[in-house]
Amino acid sequence: DTAVSQTPKYLVTQMGNDKSIKCEQNLGHDTMYWYKQDSKKFLKIMFSYNNKELIINETVPNRFSPKSPDKAHLNLHINSLELGDSAVYFCASSHRGGGAGSGNTIYFGEGSWLTVV
Amino acid sequence: AQTVTQSQPEMSVQEAETVTLSCTYDTSESNYYLFWYKQPPSRQMILVIRQEAYKQQNATENRFSVNFQKAAKSFSLKISDSQLGDTAMYFCAFMKHGSGGATNKLIFGTGTLLAVQP
């Protein structure tokens, strides 16, 4: 059983299209994230949700709209795709922590490789 | 703002030998967490090891150990008895200790590409 699973794993699409990436976690976590890894392999957070509530939005264009129907799912919808959106998008999850223990450890999915042509 | 620096873009090690990957960070926080993640060619992000800043003892996980120097803001990863499967990109990451996990945010370094040679 994959702890954090994303679909699709690979996606090739044309500029201007709209696409979605789905993410599900079965770890019982209440916080989920989207990270973006660019062509230089630099990783940066895009969004985080806690119990379906948006907590972090890191200056991401509003063409990107996350949606969390429940705390086990966080989907990413991208409108009007641009060449610069080509990247690997990672979904991740964690417990809401703040103290000792593994509560602050973030677990990642396998990534979704988006190529915009 | 916090920053994480990995000054070694690429490293190479012979199988069965030991290698150390460097990481430094900058923060004004006193309470935080540090992580090493491994990204093999499959692109999956795999947690290698984690360190809480309030703990003086260095974390270890089998062949992986860290040298955490809080005053120097240094967090290096030592891989002993290197194996071919250790070939991967290694990312150092920082997380501020927040009031709740909802504010958790990993700040990543630029990564070190490690090649284990047979």
gemmi code that builds the backbone of each chain (N, CA, C; Angstrom):
import gemmi

chains = {
    "A": [
        ("ASP", (0.841, -1.200, 0.000), (0.000, 0.000, 0.000), (0.877, 1.252, 0.000)),
        ("THR", (0.712, 2.110, -0.995), (1.491, 3.329, -1.058), (0.927, 4.324, -0.072)),
        ("ALA", (1.785, 4.937, 0.751), (1.328, 5.833, 1.795), (0.759, 7.136, 1.217)),
        ("VAL", (1.518, 7.765, 0.312), (1.071, 8.969, -0.365), (1.115, 8.661, -1.859)),
        ("SER", (-0.041, 8.657, -2.486), (-0.091, 8.283, -3.899), (-0.615, 9.432, -4.739)),
        ("GLN", (-0.010, 9.599, -5.889), (-0.380, 10.678, -6.805), (-0.684, 10.082, -8.175)),
        ("THR", (-1.643, 10.693, -8.846), (-1.934, 10.324, -10.237), (-2.255, 11.571, -11.044)),
        ("PRO", (-1.808, 11.646, -12.295), (-0.952, 10.658, -12.943), (0.507, 10.830, -12.557)),
        ("LYS", (1.324, 9.853, -12.863), (2.749, 9.949, -12.594), (3.437, 10.749, -13.688)),
        ("TYR", (2.970, 10.624, -14.906), (3.515, 11.375, -16.031), (2.364, 12.035, -16.781)),
        ("LEU", (2.607, 13.268, -17.215), (1.571, 14.003, -17.931), (2.233, 14.915, -18.942)),
        ("VAL", (1.895, 14.739, -20.210), (2.381, 15.616, -21.265), (1.165, 16.305, -21.865)),
        ("THR", (1.204, 17.633, -21.934), (0.033, 18.372, -22.397), (0.466, 19.633, -23.118)),
        ("GLN", (-0.452, 20.211, -23.857), (-0.136, 21.404, -24.626), (-0.389, 22.670, -23.816)),
        ("MET", (0.329, 23.700, -24.182), (0.117, 25.023, -23.582), (-1.340, 25.416, -23.688)),
        ("GLY", (-1.831, 26.044, -22.637), (-3.205, 26.536, -22.648), (-4.225, 25.559, -22.107)),
        ("ASN", (-3.824, 24.282, -21.986), (-4.755, 23.286, -21.452), (-4.910, 23.431, -19.946)),
        ("ASP", (-5.962, 22.790, -19.428), (-6.183, 22.699, -17.979), (-5.993, 21.249, -17.574)),
        ("LYS", (-5.276, 21.043, -16.479), (-5.028, 19.670, -16.020), (-5.097, 19.596, -14.502)),
        ("SER", (-5.337, 18.371, -14.015), (-5.394, 18.145, -12.567), (-4.482, 16.989, -12.179)),
        ("ILE", (-3.940, 17.097, -10.989), (-3.163, 16.019, -10.379), (-3.858, 15.671, -9.072)),
        ("LYS", (-4.058, 14.380, -8.870), (-4.751, 13.956, -7.652), (-3.772, 13.369, -6.650)),
        ("CYS", (-4.091, 13.515, -5.391), (-3.238, 12.990, -4.333), (-4.090, 12.444, -3.203)),
        ("GLU", (-3.652, 11.291, -2.705), (-4.348, 10.660, -1.590), (-3.311, 10.102, -0.629)),
        ("GLN", (-3.577, 10.225, 0.663), (-2.678, 9.624, 1.651), (-3.478, 8.738, 2.599)),
        ("ASN", (-2.870, 7.611, 2.956), (-3.533, 6.658, 3.859), (-2.788, 6.534, 5.179)),
        ("LEU", (-2.073, 7.602, 5.539), (-1.283, 7.597, 6.768), (-2.055, 8.152, 7.963)),
        ("GLY", (-3.275, 8.597, 7.724), (-4.056, 9.187, 8.809), (-3.602, 10.600, 9.169)),
        ("HIS", (-2.818, 11.220, 8.292), (-2.353, 12.578, 8.543), (-3.472, 13.594, 8.317)),
        ("ASP", (-3.322, 14.764, 8.967), (-4.345, 15.791, 8.772), (-3.808, 16.996, 8.010)),
        ("THR", (-2.558, 16.946, 7.598), (-1.965, 18.066, 6.861), (-1.363, 17.550, 5.569)),
        ("MET", (-1.653, 18.235, 4.472), (-1.135, 17.826, 3.165), (-0.537, 19.023, 2.453)),
        ("TYR", (0.353, 18.730, 1.510), (1.155, 19.773, 0.867), (1.308, 19.487, -0.633)),
        ("TRP", (1.589, 20.558, -1.371), (2.111, 20.434, -2.723), (3.454, 21.154, -2.780)),
        ("TYR", (4.460, 20.432, -3.293), (5.774, 21.001, -3.539), (6.050, 20.915, -5.036)),
        ("LYS", (6.855, 21.861, -5.529), (7.240, 21.867, -6.925), (8.754, 21.720, -7.036)),
        ("GLN", (9.198, 20.828, -7.913), (10.629, 20.675, -8.181), (10.884, 21.096, -9.613)),
        ("ASP", (11.665, 22.149, -9.782), (11.890, 22.693, -11.118), (12.972, 21.919, -11.860)),
        ("SER", (13.321, 22.415, -13.035), (14.264, 21.696, -13.899), (15.671, 21.622, -13.300)),
        ("LYS", (15.966, 22.515, -12.369), (17.264, 22.469, -11.685), (17.191, 21.673, -10.392)),
        ("LYS", (16.078, 20.989, -10.222), (15.828, 20.101, -9.080), (15.635, 20.855, -7.768)),
        ("PHE", (15.364, 22.154, -7.857), (15.103, 22.905, -6.634), (13.670, 22.670, -6.192)),
        ("LEU", (13.508, 22.356, -4.892), (12.203, 22.042, -4.323), (11.685, 23.200, -3.511)),
        ("LYS", (10.409, 23.514, -3.736), (9.823, 24.616, -2.975), (8.345, 24.328, -2.705)),
        ("ILE", (7.907, 24.704, -1.517), (6.507, 24.475, -1.170), (5.604, 25.408, -1.974)),
        ("MET", (4.431, 24.882, -2.338), (3.433, 25.701, -3.016), (2.271, 25.985, -2.062)),
        ("PHE", (1.696, 24.896, -1.519), (0.515, 25.020, -0.665), (0.601, 24.025, 0.482)),
        ("SER", (-0.120, 24.341, 1.571), (-0.396, 23.322, 2.566), (-1.828, 23.484, 3.051)),
        ("TYR", (-2.421, 22.359, 3.395), (-3.778, 22.305, 3.907), (-3.776, 21.534, 5.213)),
        ("ASN", (-4.586, 21.995, 6.146), (-4.807, 21.264, 7.380), (-6.298, 21.065, 7.552)),
        ("ASN", (-6.724, 19.819, 7.604), (-8.152, 19.520, 7.729), (-8.998, 20.307, 6.732)),
        ("LYS", (-8.590, 20.285, 5.502), (-9.294, 20.897, 4.373), (-9.174, 22.416, 4.331)),
        ("GLU", (-8.427, 23.004, 5.246), (-8.296, 24.460, 5.277), (-6.932, 24.873, 4.729)),
        ("LEU", (-6.931, 25.832, 3.802), (-5.674, 26.327, 3.236), (-4.894, 27.066, 4.306)),
        ("ILE", (-3.645, 26.679, 4.490), (-2.799, 27.298, 5.513), (-1.651, 28.071, 4.883)),
        ("ILE", (-0.976, 27.464, 3.912), (0.167, 28.105, 3.272), (-0.126, 28.250, 1.778)),
        ("ASN", (0.104, 29.449, 1.265), (0.044, 29.700, -0.174), (1.260, 30.547, -0.505)),
        ("GLU", (2.230, 29.908, -1.129), (3.527, 30.555, -1.309), (3.610, 31.304, -2.630)),
        ("THR", (2.885, 32.363, -2.745), (2.970, 33.235, -3.916), (2.917, 32.437, -5.215)),
        ("VAL", (1.947, 31.589, -5.292), (1.755, 30.769, -6.482), (0.732, 31.467, -7.376)),
        ("PRO", (0.950, 31.485, -8.708), (-0.040, 32.102, -9.598), (-1.427, 31.528, -9.376)),
        ("ASN", (-2.446, 32.359, -9.531), (-3.791, 31.863, -9.246), (-4.308, 30.921, -10.323)),
        ("ARG", (-3.490, 30.609, -11.316), (-3.832, 29.527, -12.246), (-3.763, 28.168, -11.529)),
        ("PHE", (-3.070, 28.142, -10.400), (-2.963, 26.916, -9.614), (-4.009, 26.964, -8.505)),
        ("SER", (-4.890, 25.980, -8.479), (-5.921, 25.970, -7.443), (-5.958, 24.594, -6.786)),
        ("PRO", (-5.532, 24.537, -5.533), (-5.627, 23.286, -4.791), (-7.042, 23.100, -4.276)),
        ("LYS", (-7.416, 21.818, -4.125), (-8.726, 21.530, -3.553), (-8.596, 20.314, -2.655)),
        ("SER", (-9.143, 20.436, -1.451), (-9.063, 19.351, -0.486), (-10.472, 18.944, -0.078)),
        ("PRO", (-11.002, 17.889, -0.701), (-12.367, 17.465, -0.347), (-12.462, 16.866, 1.059)),
        ("ASP", (-11.370, 16.287, 1.524), (-11.288, 15.773, 2.895), (-9.819, 15.706, 3.271)),
        ("LYS", (-9.545, 15.372, 4.505), (-8.150, 15.513, 4.947), (-7.225, 14.450, 4.360)),
        ("ALA", (-7.777, 13.455, 3.684), (-6.941, 12.429, 3.064), (-6.638, 12.727, 1.594)),
        ("HIS", (-7.219, 13.775, 1.066), (-7.056, 14.093, -0.360), (-6.707, 15.569, -0.562)),
        ("LEU", (-5.767, 15.792, -1.473), (-5.444, 17.160, -1.871), (-5.108, 17.138, -3.351)),
        ("ASN", (-5.978, 17.745, -4.144), (-5.794, 17.753, -5.585), (-5.268, 19.111, -6.033)),
        ("LEU", (-4.601, 19.104, -7.171), (-4.040, 20.345, -7.710), (-4.549, 20.524, -9.132)),
        ("HIS", (-5.250, 21.621, -9.349), (-5.766, 21.918, -10.680), (-4.983, 23.102, -11.237)),
        ("ILE", (-4.570, 22.976, -12.486), (-3.781, 24.032, -13.117), (-4.494, 24.478, -14.392)),
        ("ASN", (-4.821, 25.751, -14.452), (-5.480, 26.323, -15.636), (-4.455, 26.947, -16.576)),
        ("SER", (-4.809, 26.976, -17.851), (-4.012, 27.695, -18.852), (-2.521, 27.409, -18.709)),
        ("LEU", (-2.168, 26.166, -18.842), (-0.786, 25.742, -18.613), (0.204, 26.496, -19.490)),
        ("GLU", (1.346, 26.824, -18.874), (2.428, 27.527, -19.558), (3.665, 26.633, -19.575)),
        ("LEU", (4.599, 26.956, -20.496), (5.821, 26.152, -20.604), (6.561, 26.084, -19.273)),
        ("GLY", (6.558, 27.191, -18.547), (7.274, 27.265, -17.277), (6.660, 26.427, -16.170)),
        ("ASP", (5.487, 25.876, -16.418), (4.862, 25.004, -15.416), (5.443, 23.594, -15.462)),
        ("SER", (6.242, 23.307, -16.477), (6.868, 21.985, -16.567), (7.748, 21.765, -15.351)),
        ("ALA", (7.475, 20.686, -14.636), (8.170, 20.418, -13.378), (7.682, 19.083, -12.842)),
        ("VAL", (8.289, 18.681, -11.733), (7.760, 17.533, -10.997), (7.018, 18.087, -9.780)),
        ("TYR", (5.788, 17.677, -9.619), (4.948, 18.142, -8.516), (4.817, 17.020, -7.498)),
        ("PHE", (5.183, 17.337, -6.263), (5.134, 16.348, -5.195), (4.016, 16.685, -4.217)),
        ("CYS", (3.224, 15.684, -3.950), (2.271, 15.767, -2.859), (2.950, 15.201, -1.614)),
        ("ALA", (2.587, 15.696, -0.451), (3.184, 15.212, 0.790), (2.165, 15.338, 1.908)),
        ("SER", (2.458, 14.673, 3.027), (1.543, 14.779, 4.165), (2.312, 14.626, 5.475)),
        ("SER", (1.669, 15.076, 6.547), (2.245, 14.932, 7.881), (1.127, 15.048, 8.903)),
        ("HIS", (1.473, 14.690, 10.150), (0.572, 14.978, 11.252), (0.705, 16.450, 11.598)),
        ("ARG", (-0.327, 16.998, 12.168), (-0.221, 18.326, 12.752), (0.605, 18.149, 14.016)),
        ("GLY", (1.828, 18.674, 13.996), (2.734, 18.462, 15.119), (3.052, 19.766, 15.787)),
        ("GLY", (4.120, 19.815, 16.492), (4.514, 21.010, 17.212), (5.399, 20.645, 18.374)),
        ("GLY", (5.419, 19.368, 18.689), (6.256, 18.945, 19.798), (7.229, 17.886, 19.343)),
        ("ALA", (7.670, 17.096, 20.274), (8.636, 16.062, 19.946), (7.962, 14.923, 19.207)),
        ("GLY", (8.766, 14.065, 18.657), (8.220, 12.916, 17.944), (8.218, 13.142, 16.458)),
        ("SER", (7.582, 12.244, 15.736), (7.621, 12.296, 14.278), (6.535, 13.171, 13.708)),
        ("GLY", (5.833, 13.929, 14.540), (4.714, 14.721, 14.044), (5.090, 15.722, 12.995)),
        ("ASN", (6.327, 16.160, 12.989), (6.720, 17.157, 12.008), (7.400, 16.562, 10.793)),
        ("THR", (7.443, 15.265, 10.689), (8.089, 14.656, 9.539), (7.120, 14.604, 8.381)),
        ("ILE", (7.568, 15.076, 7.242), (6.741, 15.146, 6.045), (7.100, 13.998, 5.117)),
        ("TYR", (6.079, 13.273, 4.686), (6.271, 12.120, 3.805), (5.766, 12.479, 2.409)),
        ("PHE", (6.568, 12.133, 1.425), (6.279, 12.536, 0.054), (5.721, 11.393, -0.785)),
        ("GLY", (4.918, 11.775, -1.766), (4.501, 10.850, -2.795), (5.612, 10.682, -3.819)),
        ("GLU", (5.326, 9.942, -4.884), (6.340, 9.634, -5.879), (6.537, 10.738, -6.906)),
        ("GLY", (5.698, 11.729, -6.869), (5.844, 12.837, -7.808), (5.041, 12.647, -9.081)),
        ("SER", (4.622, 13.751, -9.652), (3.932, 13.758, -10.946), (4.725, 14.650, -11.883)),
        ("TRP", (5.226, 14.019, -12.958), (6.116, 14.725, -13.883), (5.281, 15.355, -14.987)),
        ("LEU", (5.149, 16.688, -14.914), (4.342, 17.430, -15.889), (5.236, 18.072, -16.937)),
        ("THR", (4.932, 17.796, -18.194), (5.651, 18.431, -19.296), (4.653, 19.191, -20.150)),
        ("VAL", (4.891, 20.480, -20.314), (4.023, 21.316, -21.134), (4.745, 21.617, -22.449)),
        ("VAL", (4.083, 21.289, -23.559), (4.737, 21.479, -24.873), (3.980, 22.523, -25.718)),
    ],
    "B": [
        ("ALA", (14.621, 35.216, 7.322), (14.243, 34.034, 6.548), (15.335, 32.972, 6.671)),
        ("GLN", (14.888, 31.739, 6.634), (15.831, 30.638, 6.751), (16.392, 30.275, 5.379)),
        ("THR", (17.650, 29.885, 5.360), (18.268, 29.388, 4.137), (19.048, 28.116, 4.450)),
        ("VAL", (19.169, 27.275, 3.448), (19.917, 26.019, 3.565), (20.906, 25.966, 2.416)),
        ("THR", (22.153, 25.678, 2.731), (23.204, 25.675, 1.713), (23.895, 24.322, 1.650)),
        ("GLN", (23.943, 23.756, 0.464), (24.715, 22.540, 0.231), (25.775, 22.914, -0.788)),
        ("SER", (27.015, 22.945, -0.355), (28.087, 23.506, -1.170), (28.714, 22.505, -2.130)),
        ("GLN", (28.297, 21.251, -2.056), (28.868, 20.214, -2.914), (27.813, 19.775, -3.941)),
        ("PRO", (27.858, 20.279, -5.143), (26.845, 19.887, -6.136), (26.921, 18.399, -6.484)),
        ("GLU", (28.154, 17.865, -6.535), (28.332, 16.455, -6.895), (29.448, 15.846, -6.051)),
        ("MET", (29.263, 14.560, -5.727), (30.310, 13.819, -5.029), (30.323, 12.396, -5.551)),
        ("SER", (31.473, 11.757, -5.357), (31.623, 10.380, -5.794), (32.325, 9.598, -4.695)),
        ("VAL", (31.930, 8.340, -4.535), (32.550, 7.501, -3.512), (32.621, 6.074, -4.026)),
        ("GLN", (33.628, 5.342, -3.597), (33.736, 3.933, -3.965), (32.830, 3.106, -3.065)),
        ("GLU", (32.301, 2.075, -3.653), (31.474, 1.141, -2.893), (32.228, 0.695, -1.643)),
        ("ALA", (31.502, 0.608, -0.535), (32.001, 0.159, 0.777), (32.759, 1.237, 1.541)),
        ("GLU", (33.030, 2.369, 0.906), (33.726, 3.441, 1.614), (32.716, 4.378, 2.283)),
        ("THR", (33.272, 5.344, 3.013), (32.458, 6.302, 3.757), (32.513, 7.666, 3.082)),
        ("VAL", (31.396, 8.343, 3.072), (31.335, 9.674, 2.463), (30.525, 10.598, 3.364)),
        ("THR", (30.893, 11.871, 3.371), (30.185, 12.871, 4.169), (29.694, 13.992, 3.277)),
        ("LEU", (28.405, 14.269, 3.383), (27.777, 15.354, 2.625), (27.558, 16.544, 3.564)),
        ("SER", (27.891, 17.717, 3.087), (27.831, 18.917, 3.934), (26.522, 19.676, 3.776)),
        ("CYS", (26.122, 20.322, 4.859), (24.931, 21.174, 4.832), (25.097, 22.239, 5.911)),
        ("THR", (24.892, 23.467, 5.566), (24.829, 24.539, 6.554), (23.517, 25.274, 6.382)),
        ("TYR", (23.093, 25.932, 7.430), (21.815, 26.628, 7.383), (21.920, 27.929, 8.156)),
        ("ASP", (20.993, 28.783, 7.893), (20.978, 30.063, 8.580), (19.583, 30.289, 9.136)),
        ("THR", (19.503, 30.561, 10.421), (18.217, 30.819, 11.056), (18.438, 31.569, 12.356)),
        ("SER", (17.431, 32.303, 12.759), (17.464, 32.963, 14.063), (16.626, 32.179, 15.079)),
        ("GLU", (15.995, 31.109, 14.613), (15.194, 30.262, 15.491), (16.103, 29.436, 16.393)),
        ("SER", (15.585, 29.100, 17.572), (16.365, 28.243, 18.472), (15.829, 26.818, 18.470)),
        ("ASN", (14.591, 26.679, 18.008), (13.957, 25.363, 18.017), (13.513, 25.020, 16.593)),
        ("TYR", (14.049, 23.925, 16.087), (13.737, 23.580, 14.696), (14.106, 22.123, 14.453)),
        ("TYR", (13.830, 21.668, 13.239), (14.139, 20.295, 12.841), (14.975, 20.339, 11.568)),
        ("LEU", (15.807, 19.333, 11.429), (16.622, 19.192, 10.224), (16.443, 17.793, 9.658)),
        ("PHE", (16.465, 17.708, 8.356), (16.212, 16.449, 7.677), (17.213, 16.247, 6.536)),
        ("TRP", (17.443, 14.998, 6.226), (18.069, 14.621, 4.964), (17.072, 13.737, 4.206)),
        ("TYR", (16.829, 14.133, 2.950), (16.000, 13.346, 2.065), (16.872, 12.854, 0.916)),
        ("LYS", (16.529, 11.676, 0.425), (17.235, 11.061, -0.698), (16.282, 11.001, -1.884)),
        ("GLN", (16.797, 11.367, -3.065), (15.987, 11.270, -4.275), (16.739, 10.452, -5.323)),
        ("PRO", (16.438, 9.164, -5.442), (17.091, 8.326, -6.454), (16.579, 8.699, -7.849)),
        ("PRO", (17.115, 8.066, -8.887), (16.673, 8.383, -10.252), (15.165, 8.238, -10.464)),
        ("SER", (14.507, 7.428, -9.660), (13.055, 7.291, -9.770), (12.315, 8.572, -9.386)),
        ("ARG", (13.035, 9.517, -8.789), (12.497, 10.835, -8.404), (11.708, 10.831, -7.092)),
        ("GLN", (11.492, 9.666, -6.495), (10.768, 9.657, -5.227), (11.591, 10.320, -4.142)),
        ("MET", (10.962, 11.052, -3.260), (11.633, 11.691, -2.130), (11.515, 10.775, -0.913)),
        ("ILE", (12.658, 10.327, -0.421), (12.683, 9.345, 0.667), (13.382, 9.954, 1.878)),
        ("LEU", (12.727, 9.928, 3.012), (13.336, 10.436, 4.232), (14.481, 9.518, 4.653)),
        ("VAL", (15.637, 10.118, 4.891), (16.802, 9.352, 5.330), (16.963, 9.441, 6.841)),
        ("ILE", (16.928, 10.676, 7.352), (17.208, 10.870, 8.773), (16.675, 12.228, 9.215)),
        ("ARG", (16.387, 12.332, 10.490), (15.792, 13.551, 11.046), (16.481, 13.883, 12.351)),
        ("GLN", (16.635, 15.172, 12.645), (17.281, 15.624, 13.877), (16.470, 16.759, 14.481)),
        ("GLU", (16.184, 16.661, 15.777), (15.555, 17.772, 16.477), (16.655, 18.664, 17.041)),
        ("ALA", (16.539, 19.954, 16.883), (17.602, 20.867, 17.290), (17.834, 20.855, 18.793)),
        ("TYR", (16.809, 20.527, 19.576), (16.980, 20.549, 21.028), (17.740, 19.325, 21.533)),
        ("LYS", (17.929, 18.332, 20.665), (18.651, 17.128, 21.067), (20.139, 17.274, 20.749)),
        ("GLN", (20.956, 17.057, 21.738), (22.400, 17.148, 21.518), (22.948, 15.905, 20.821)),
        ("GLN", (22.291, 14.771, 21.061), (22.777, 13.524, 20.481), (22.504, 13.499, 18.984)),
        ("ASN", (23.523, 13.101, 18.229), (23.370, 13.007, 16.788), (22.496, 11.824, 16.398)),
        ("ALA", (21.599, 12.046, 15.443), (20.713, 10.976, 14.985), (21.488, 9.956, 14.147)),
        ("THR", (21.075, 8.697, 14.242), (21.648, 7.653, 13.411), (20.522, 6.749, 12.912)),
        ("GLU", (20.695, 6.254, 11.698), (19.761, 5.296, 11.099), (20.599, 4.303, 10.302)),
        ("ASN", (20.917, 3.193, 10.939), (21.718, 2.158, 10.280), (23.036, 2.745, 9.769)),
        ("ARG", (23.267, 2.746, 8.454), (24.537, 3.236, 7.918), (24.597, 4.759, 7.811)),
        ("PHE", (23.508, 5.429, 8.152), (23.437, 6.883, 8.010), (23.510, 7.536, 9.388)),
        ("SER", (24.348, 8.547, 9.502), (24.433, 9.302, 10.738), (24.686, 10.761, 10.400)),
        ("VAL", (24.383, 11.615, 11.361), (24.598, 13.042, 11.137), (25.582, 13.579, 12.154)),
        ("ASN", (26.219, 14.677, 11.777), (27.052, 15.459, 12.695), (26.378, 16.819, 12.797)),
        ("PHE", (25.624, 17.009, 13.865), (24.853, 18.232, 14.072), (25.632, 19.154, 14.990)),
        ("GLN", (26.013, 20.299, 14.450), (26.743, 21.307, 15.215), (25.858, 22.555, 15.260)),
        ("LYS", (25.099, 22.699, 16.355), (24.100, 23.761, 16.417), (24.729, 25.149, 16.388)),
        ("ALA", (25.802, 25.327, 17.121), (26.427, 26.658, 17.174), (26.971, 27.053, 15.805)),
        ("ALA", (27.493, 26.092, 15.097), (28.047, 26.349, 13.764), (26.984, 26.298, 12.686)),
        ("LYS", (25.766, 25.900, 13.051), (24.660, 25.745, 12.095), (25.086, 24.833, 10.942)),
        ("SER", (25.559, 23.676, 11.349), (26.049, 22.704, 10.391), (25.354, 21.364, 10.640)),
        ("PHE", (25.042, 20.656, 9.556), (24.278, 19.411, 9.669), (24.742, 18.480, 8.554)),
        ("SER", (25.829, 17.775, 8.755), (26.375, 16.930, 7.701), (25.859, 15.498, 7.825)),
        ("LEU", (25.815, 14.814, 6.711), (25.338, 13.426, 6.644), (26.509, 12.517, 6.313)),
        ("LYS", (26.710, 11.498, 7.141), (27.754, 10.511, 6.879), (27.101, 9.207, 6.457)),
        ("ILE", (27.562, 8.684, 5.334), (27.080, 7.388, 4.845), (28.243, 6.415, 4.936)),
        ("SER", (28.071, 5.393, 5.749), (29.113, 4.383, 5.927), (28.830, 3.185, 5.031)),
        ("ASP", (29.917, 2.477, 4.649), (29.754, 1.262, 3.848), (28.836, 1.553, 2.649)),
        ("SER", (29.201, 2.528, 1.863), (28.355, 2.973, 0.747), (27.981, 1.817, -0.178)),
        ("GLN", (26.739, 1.852, -0.618), (26.240, 0.822, -1.517), (25.764, 1.458, -2.823)),
        ("LEU", (25.734, 0.645, -3.866), (25.330, 1.177, -5.173), (23.941, 1.819, -5.102)),
        ("GLY", (23.085, 1.271, -4.273), (21.735, 1.805, -4.130), (21.676, 3.150, -3.436)),
        ("ASP", (22.812, 3.598, -2.900), (22.846, 4.928, -2.278), (22.998, 6.029, -3.324)),
        ("THR", (23.274, 5.655, -4.561), (23.387, 6.647, -5.631), (22.076, 7.409, -5.752)),
        ("ALA", (22.154, 8.720, -5.560), (20.940, 9.543, -5.526), (21.325, 11.000, -5.335)),
        ("MET", (20.316, 11.868, -5.442), (20.465, 13.259, -5.037), (20.051, 13.321, -3.566)),
        ("TYR", (20.846, 14.002, -2.759), (20.556, 14.133, -1.338), (20.252, 15.596, -1.020)),
        ("PHE", (19.110, 15.801, -0.388), (18.673, 17.143, -0.024), (18.676, 17.305, 1.491)),
        ("CYS", (19.269, 18.381, 1.928), (19.188, 18.801, 3.317), (17.991, 19.743, 3.438)),
        ("ALA", (17.264, 19.669, 4.541), (16.074, 20.510, 4.682), (15.908, 20.964, 6.120)),
        ("PHE", (15.333, 22.151, 6.263), (15.115, 22.794, 7.559), (13.622, 23.017, 7.749)),
        ("MET", (13.160, 22.821, 9.004), (11.786, 23.147, 9.325), (11.741, 23.863, 10.671)),
        ("LYS", (11.097, 24.995, 10.691), (10.947, 25.748, 11.924), (9.984, 24.999, 12.851)),
        ("HIS", (10.233, 25.059, 14.130), (9.319, 24.472, 15.105), (8.168, 25.433, 15.258)),
        ("GLY", (6.979, 25.025, 14.778), (5.829, 25.908, 14.812), (4.879, 25.541, 15.923)),
        ("SER", (3.818, 26.302, 16.004), (2.812, 26.052, 17.026), (1.883, 24.931, 16.619)),
        ("GLY", (2.018, 24.520, 15.422), (1.188, 23.417, 14.958), (1.686, 22.940, 13.626)),
        ("GLY", (1.419, 21.707, 13.336), (1.935, 21.136, 12.091), (1.428, 21.818, 10.850)),
        ("ALA", (0.360, 22.561, 10.967), (-0.175, 23.206, 9.783), (0.774, 24.247, 9.212)),
        ("THR", (1.680, 24.740, 10.035), (2.621, 25.737, 9.523), (3.933, 25.092, 9.102)),
        ("ASN", (3.994, 23.760, 9.156), (5.213, 23.077, 8.743), (5.572, 23.443, 7.320)),
        ("LYS", (6.825, 23.810, 7.136), (7.276, 24.131, 5.795), (8.734, 23.733, 5.715)),
        ("LEU", (9.065, 22.867, 4.779), (10.440, 22.459, 4.587), (11.140, 23.456, 3.677)),
        ("ILE", (12.306, 23.933, 4.122), (13.172, 24.747, 3.288), (14.313, 23.839, 2.852)),
        ("PHE", (14.460, 23.665, 1.541), (15.427, 22.717, 1.008), (16.708, 23.400, 0.547)),
        ("GLY", (17.804, 22.673, 0.632), (19.027, 23.057, -0.041), (18.943, 22.660, -1.505)),
        ("THR", (19.996, 22.960, -2.240), (19.992, 22.707, -3.689), (20.381, 21.279, -4.053)),
        ("GLY", (20.775, 20.504, -3.057), (21.043, 19.091, -3.299), (22.492, 18.781, -3.625)),
        ("THR", (22.882, 17.546, -3.294), (24.195, 16.997, -3.656), (23.959, 15.691, -4.382)),
        ("LEU", (24.468, 15.595, -5.585), (24.323, 14.365, -6.357), (25.465, 13.420, -6.001)),
        ("LEU", (25.123, 12.302, -5.368), (26.111, 11.324, -4.940), (26.119, 10.136, -5.894)),
        ("ALA", (27.295, 9.811, -6.389), (27.461, 8.623, -7.238), (28.336, 7.621, -6.501)),
        ("VAL", (27.821, 6.410, -6.310), (28.599, 5.344, -5.690), (29.159, 4.478, -6.812)),
        ("GLN", (30.473, 4.403, -6.851), (31.150, 3.682, -7.934), (31.460, 2.248, -7.515)),
        ("PRO", (31.257, 1.292, -8.418), (31.547, -0.124, -8.078), (33.056, -0.381, -8.022)),
    ],
}
model = gemmi.Model(1)
for chain_id, residues in chains.items():
    chain = gemmi.Chain(chain_id)
    for i, (resn, *xyz) in enumerate(residues, 1):
        res = gemmi.Residue()
        res.name, res.seqid = resn, gemmi.SeqId(i, " ")
        for name, pos in zip(("N", "CA", "C"), xyz):
            atom = gemmi.Atom()
            atom.name, atom.element = name, gemmi.Element(name[0])
            atom.pos, atom.b_iso = gemmi.Position(*pos), 0.0
            res.add_atom(atom)
        chain.add_residue(res)
    model.add_chain(chain)
structure = gemmi.Structure()
structure.add_model(model)
structure.setup_entities()
